[in-house]
Amino acid sequence: MPPNFHADTPLAQRMRPTTLDAIIGQEHLLAVGAPLRRLVEQGHLPSIILHGEAGIGKTTIAMLLADAVERP
C-alpha cells in the first residue's frame, strides 16, 4: 500500500490513477497532441467544465490536471 494511504482508505481511492498517463480512455483529450495535454505541456490550464455521469473520472482528471500544472 502506498505510504500516503491508510489501511482504511477506500479501495476506489487507492486505485485512482495518479498520473494523466495512467488514465484509461479520454485519449481524444489526454493523448500526446490532444487539447488538454497540449495545455498541460504549455503549463497553462484555463477554467474548464468536466461534464458527465457520476463515477466516470471527472474529479480524478481535474485533480491530475491541477497537479500537472502545479495548481491547487
N, C-alpha and C positions, 0 to 999 in steps of 0.2 A: 504494500500500500504506500503511495507517495507520502512523503513526510508532512505535507500540508493538509492531509485528511485525517480525521479521527476514525476510530473503529465504527462509530455510529453515524458516519456520514452516509447519506442515502446513495445507493448504487448508481442511480441516474446521474448524480453529481460527480461521482468518482469516474464514471465512464464518459463524461462530457469531453469533447475534443479540446485540446489545449493549444492548438495552432490552427491557422487558416488552412494549412495543407492537410490537416487531419479531418477536415470536414468532407463528408461524403455527399455528393450531389452539389447543386448550385454552381456547376462548372461555368455556366454562362455568366456568372457574376465574379467568381473567385479564381478561375484558371489564369494561367500566365497570359497577359494581354487583355483580360476581361476588365470591365469597367471598375469594379471595386478594387481589384488587385492593382490596377494602374494608379488609382488614387492613393492606396496604401504605399506603393512604391515611391510615389512623389511626396509622401509624408503629409498629405492633405486629405482630410476627410470632412466633407460638408455635412450638414444636418441631413439625415435620411430617415425614411419611414420604412420599416420592415413590416410587411403585412402577410398574414396567413393564419392558419388554424393553430390551436394550442399544440405544443409539443413538437413543432417541426424545426426548431432551432433558431428562432429569431433572437432570443436573448443570448444564446451562445455566440452567434455570429456578431451581434452588437458588441459583446464583451471582447471578443478576439480582434475585431476591427479597432476598437479603442486601444487595446494593448499594443497592436501593431504600430499605431501612430503615437504611442505613449501619451494617451489622454486618459483622464479619469473616467 
